[in-house]
Amino acid sequence: MADLRVNICGAAFKNPVIAASGTFGFGREFDEIYDIGVLGGISTKGLTLEPRLGNPTPRIAEGYGVILNAVGLQNPGVEAFVREDMPFLRKKGTVIIANVAGRTLDDYAAICARLDGLVDLIELNISCPNVKCGGMAFGIRPESVKEVTRAAKSALAATPLIVKLSPNVESIAVNALAAQEGGADCVSLINTLTGMVIDIERRKPLIANNTGGVSGAGIRPIAVRMVFEVCRAVAIPVIGMGGIACAEDAVEFIMAGASAVQVGTANFTDTLAMPKIIQGLNTWMDAHGVKNLEEIRGCLTLNG
């Protein structure tokens, strides 16, 4: 069996497959289907200081190879997570990544301070395209990326910081550099692209929020390209995501330079997607004589 272990910012992952935030809840439902302890890590549902109900319904729409969502960071709040969900996740023996969001710089700093030392890593959600205040606004310009990263990092003494980047920007590599300059220990990308689906009978957007985040297999080529660009621009680890549905997809991201991958929408179409990807990585690496992921990480050679 190939060695799938990776270490990111001191966190030891048994394999590079991580549940993406917003697609896995806090793992309880999936744990009824398989032991989620087999996963390399879990990025939690986006957490805010106070509970949030999210956006009005309808807030999910399907397309060809993609899903459009505008859930709006519905979550029970950080205190409920610490009290009810974190003990459950700790028992599973997988890396816990707390995905956090806020409306202001003070919000981000406060939630990071609350979780400091309690989780393995914190993932700063500054790129949610279906939240009208905060979130997306911080992820657009490199100056604001650097500012919110610095505010969050200043509140942390023990927990490494991942900054989750938006693809809805002029240059994701420039924003990744801004996150690095602000003190990020790692970046993750891509978050969803902004999209719209129209109900042609009603002549209105299908979802109540009008626009939402596009994810799924259809965005993978865009995500791979952006991960490649960011890996060449920064000196910190990169976690790649966007349309990963099988082991071969994950290999693409790793060859582009990613240290690990997050799997999201595939969990909706196949609840066993991630265990299958882990097994598939083992099979692919054994078949190609690859002993560990370092042998293929960033190995991409461009044409011409």
N, C-alpha and C positions, 0 to 999 in steps of 0.2 A: 504494500500500500504506500502511496506517495505521502510525503509529509506536507500537510495542508496548513500547518501552524503559521501564524503571523503575529508580529508584535507591533502595535501602533501606540506610540506615546507611553510605553510602559505597560499597556494593557495586553495581556496574553490571550489571543483568540485561538481556539482549537482548530478553526478553519476560517476562510475569508468571507463566509456567507452571513450577512446580517439582515435581519428583518427591517425594512424601511419604515420610517415613521409614518403614521396615519393609515397604514394598511394592515396592521397586526394588533391594534389595540395595545393591551399590556400582556398579551400572550395567553391569557386564560382559555379562550375559546379554542385556539389552535392546539393547546396542550391536551385537550380532550380527544384530538385526532392523532397526534404523535407527541413524543417527548420533546418539547422545545429545547431541552438541554443539549440536543445534538447541534444546535445552531452555534455559529461563531459568536454572534451577538444579537441583541435586540435594541433597536432605536424606538423608544416609546412613542405613543401618541403625543402630539405636541402639547406641552404643559404650559399653563399660564398661572399667575399668582392666585387668581380667583376662578371658580368654576365658570365655564362658558357653555351656552346652549348651541352655539354655532349659527349658521345661516338658515333662513327659512327653506322649506322644501317646495318643489323638487330641487335636489342638489347633486344628482348623479345623472349623467347621460352617456350612452355608449356610441362609439363610432367604429369605423373599420380599423381594427388593430389598436384602438386607443379607448380610453375612458376619460370623460370630462367630469371633474368633481369640484364642488364648491361647498364643502362641508363647513368650513369656517372655524377650524380649530376647536370643535366641540370637545370638552374634556372636563374631568371632575375637579381640577385645580391641584396645585402642587401638594397641599397638605393631605388630601385624600390619597394621592399617589404614595407619599411617604408612609402613611399609616396602613394602607390596605394592599397596595400593589408591589411595593419594593420588597417586603419580606417574601412574597411569593416568588418573585424573580430571583432573589438571592438563593433560594433553595434549588433553582434549576441549574446553577453552576455555569451560566453563560455570561458574557460581558454585557453589562447594563449601560446603555447610552441614553441619557435623559435628553429628549428633544424639548427645547424651551422657546417660548415666544413672549413678546411683550408689546405694549403700545408706546412705551417711552424708554429712554436710556435707563432711567431709574428702575423701571420694571425688569429689564434684562439683568441689571446688576443685582436686584433684590432676589430674583428667583435663582440666579447662579449662586449667590451667597447661601441661600437656603439649602441647596443641594450639594454644596462643596463638601467633598469627603464622603458623601453618602452613595454616590454612583461611581462607575469606573471612568466615564467620559461624559461630557456635556456637549450636545449638538445645538448650536445657536441657529434657530430658524429665523432668518432675516429675509426670506424669499418666498413666503406664501402668497400666491397671486390672487387669493380670494378672500383676503381680509382687508377691509377698507382703511384701517388706520394701523400704523406700526407695521411690523412684518415686512411686507413688500417694499414699503418706502425706504427702509434702511438698506435694502439689498440692491438698489438700483445704481447709485453713484459710488465710485471708489472712496470718496471722502466720507460718506456716511457709513460704508462698510467698515472702514478703519475706525471710525468713531464708536460705533456700537460694539465692535470687537474689543476695543480698548476698555470700554466701560464694563463689559462682561468679564474680561480677563482680570481687571483690577479687583473684582469681587471674589476671585478664586485663589486659594492658597494650595490646594491639594489635588484638584481635579483638572486634567487636561481639557482643552477647549477645541472643539471642532466647529467650523463655521460652514453652514450649508448655503451654497451659492445659487443665485437665480440665473437661468439661461436667458431671461428677458432683458438683456443688457447689451451695451455696445461692444464690450470686450470682457469676457468672463476671466481671461487671464489677468487683465489689469485689476479686476476686482479681487481675484485670488491673491495677488501681490499685496493689495491693500489690507486684506485680512491678515496675511503674514506679518506685515508691518505693524498691524494693530495688536499683535501678540498671539494670534491663532497658532495652535500646535498642530493643526490638521485642517484640511478643507474637505467637504463632501459636495458632490455635484453629479447630476443636475437635479434641481427641483423641477417642478412641472412647468411646462410652457403655458402661456395664457392663450385660451381659445374660446370659441363660441359655437353653439349649435342652435339653429333656428327651427322652430316648429312652423312649417310653411302653411299649415292650415290656420293656425292662430295668428301667424305673422308676428310672432314674438319669440324671444330667446326661450329655449326649452327649460333652462334652469332659472330659478327665481333670482339668483344673483347676477344674471345676464351673462357674465363670463366666469370661467373657472380654469382649473389647472388640468392640462392635457398630459396623460401618462400612458404607458403601455408599450407594446412591442414596436409600434410605429415610430416612436421617437428615438429608438436606439442609435441609429447612425449619427444623429445630431449629438447625442450624449457622448458617444465614443470620441467624436472629433473634439468636443470641448474638454473632455478628460485628458486627451492627448496634449492639447494646447496648454492646459493648466499644469500638467506634470512637467512640461518643459520650462515653465515659468517660475515655479516655486521650489523651495528647498525643504518643504515640509511634506508629510505623507498626504496622499490623496485617496479618498474613498469614492469609487465610481458607482453611479446608478443611472437608470433610465432605460426601461424596456427589456431588462434581463429576464429571460424565460427558460433558459436551459444552460447547461454547463459550458457549451461552446460560446454562448453570449458572455458569460463571466470571463472566459479566457481572453476574449477580445479586449475587455477593459483592463485586464492585468497586463496584457501585451502592450497596451497603450500607456501603462505606467502606474495603474491603480494598485494600492497596497491591499485593498479589500473591496468588496462590492455589497451594495444593498439591493434587495429584491422587494418590490412592492406590488404592483398591479397583478403580477403573475399569481400571487396568493389568492386572488379573487377567482381566477379561472381554474386553478388547480390547488387545492389546499395542501397538497404534498409537494408543491413546487420546490421549496427550499431543500428538503431532504433529498429529493431527486437531483438537484443541482450539486449538492455535496458529493453524492455517490458518483454522479457523472464526471465531476472533476477528478476524482480518484481514477476512474476508468480511463479518461482521456490522458491523464498524466502517465499512467502505467503503459498505455498503448504507445505513447510517444517517448518513453524512456526519460521522463522528466521526474526527478527525485523530489524537488521542492519548488515552491512558487518563485523563489529568487532567480531560478534559472530562466524563467520566461518574463519576469516583470520588466516592463520597459524595453523589450527586445525588438519592438517594431522597427523595421527598416523601410524608409520611404522609397518610392520608385523614382527613377530619374537621377 
